[in-house]
Amino acid sequence: MTSSLPSKSLPSKSRAITVAGLWGALVTAVLAVVPLALRDRLPDPLATHWSGGSLPDGNASFAGSLAFVLIFWGATWAALLGAALHGAILRGRLSRVHWWGLLFGGAVFTLGMHGVTLAANLDAATWREALLPGWQIVAVLAASAGAGVLAGYLGRGGPDVAPARSRETPVMRLRPGQRAVWVSRVSNPWLAGLTTVSLLSAAVVCGFAAMGMVGASAAWMSLAVAVPLTLLGLATATVQVRTDAEGLRVGFGPWGRPARRTPIGAIESAWAERLTPAEVGGWGVRGIPGTGRTTLMLRGGDHLVVRRTGGGEFAVSADDAERGAALLNAYIAETTGS
């Protein structure tokens, strides 16, 4: 993995993949083996949901409960392992903190919640007799947060070294009265794929609910999480960037709607930069405190950057971004008479 940081201060890509592979396999084995070993001491169905107290109010079959936990952890593990294989997420300190924190914090949360659920059901005659004290949930949340923070701290590596960047403002020459339009369209197939996986996972849980393998509450919960993530993923997996005499327009989603507009009078200058997801904290809409910049990151490479007249910067992934910046600067010069 290439980086401007010393190799001794940065966990290598191969190390991250090895740890993620072994740790993920171990967690999967524990999630599967422990309930199977306790099968004869558990009721069927199991109590799987407690609301407002220690008494259960939802249940699922043993097979359905086990399948749900394995699918939940499997999807999380696959996403983190895929990100490590891609490699870019491990190049920035902030994104390394998030990756290592999610890998271990997410595993502790899954193991903990699965563990307290099994403990509550252990030796109960029926699922209605499975009592779960609220302090155990608090303990699991605290343990997973602590594991995530510790893992993120240990895996943070050395501080990022910002590369020198040129902020030259290219200007396109336009004849008097001439009008031109520049358009760029960028998509992220990985984000679209993860969005699809999220929706399919929710559909599988709903299918289990229809067959009585999990409770209805689990289906509604999965939909409540998957639907917003799907809509957000579809909206940000593709962007269409347009510059013209009216300013900058960034359209979201496959149809370029909704759109974010910045009028030409609100733009001070524009330029192109090459950025990576690691430099801005990952993919999607990112804002790093203290920088005054918001970035819409779909893929590493060219980005069109504009500085607003009121302060602050906005960057968006765009091919041939220098041409788009040059056209914006030409219209800015016309507007200001400079």
Summary of the structure (lengths in Angstrom):
residues: 338
radius of gyration: 24.8
end to end distance: 45.6
largest distance: 85.8
contacts: 1076
relative contact order: 0.12
helix: 53%
strand: 19%
